[in-house]
Amino acid sequence: MNRSIVFDSPFLLGFEHTRNLIERAAKAASEGYPPYNVEDRGDGALRITLAVAGFTPETLQVTLEDRQLTIAGRREDASKGEEAYLHRGIAARGFVRSFVLADGVEVDRALLEHGLLHIDLSRPQPERQVKQIPIQTAG
């Protein structure tokens, strides 16, 4: 992937993590299958819905590693005989789709319903902390 010239500036030292997040997000956005929706459910709640008709909970895997949510589906159609299709418009392939989550976003649950995989996310409001800083005197 092409590196961003902005992050290669000598004035932006220590931003490698941010550059890596942007690169991962750009890669994830370029994937096209399966189609998905991202829904704002209010109060910091989000829902990602993927169209995964034909997949079962056993053939789907949802993982979260280092703020990267990955949904993978595997097909085991190789064991079936070759059917004679006049038109094949339904994809019969496995997939991997990734989403980079912001700090503080938590995955609440994954629900497979009527060929749609719903992944519910939330961002709990952080506790407000007030810390008194003692003032020292010199000498």
JOBEL-V611546 format. One record per backbone hydrogen bond with DSSP energy under -1.0 kcal/mol. CO is the residue of the C=O (numbers start at 1). NH is the residue of the N-H. If there is no record, write none. Layout:
BEGIN
CO_NH, CO_NH
END
This chain:
BEGIN
6_9, 9_12, 15_19, 16_20, 17_21, 18_22, 19_23, 20_24, 21_25, 22_26, 23_27, 24_28, 25_29, 26_30, 35_51, 37_49, 39_47, 42_45, 45_41, 46_121, 47_39, 48_119, 49_37, 50_117, 52_55, 56_59, 59_74, 61_72, 63_70, 65_68, 67_101, 68_65, 69_99, 70_63, 71_97, 72_61, 73_95, 77_80, 95_73, 97_71, 99_69, 102_105, 106_122, 109_120, 111_118, 113_116, 115_52, 116_113, 117_50, 118_111, 119_48, 120_108, 120_109, 121_46, 122_106
END
